[in-house]
Amino acid sequence: RVYLALIVRINPELKNKVSTLAKAEGKSISEVVRELLEEYVKNRDIGLYIDDLWQRIGDRLITRKIGPKEIQRAIREVRTKK
C-alpha cells in the first residue's frame, strides 16, 4: 500500500491520550487514525453500507441453510398475503 501524509492538528492532551491508548493496543497513532477514517467513510458511504448489508444477509442465509427454493417460497407467501 502507498500512504499519503496528512497533517491533523489536535491539542497536546488529546494526542497524549491517543498515543497512550494506541500503544496499549500495540498500534501507532497513524494506524488508529487510519482505522477511524476508514470507519467514518464506511458509515457514511451508502454503497459500502448496502454491500455490507447484503454480505450479512448472505452470511445469515448460509448459516441457516436457506437456499433459493426457500427464498422463492417466502416471496410467494408474502405476495399472496397482499
Number of C-alpha atoms within 10 A of each C-alpha: 3 3 6 5 6 7 5 6 7 8 7 9 9 10 13 12 11 16 17 15 15 17 12 10 10 10 13 16 17 13 12 16 14 13 11 12 12 11 12 11 12 14 12 10 11 11 11 13 14 11 11 13 12 12 12 12 12 14 12 12 15 11 9 9 9 12 11 9 9 12 12 10 11 11 11 11 11 9 9 7 6 5
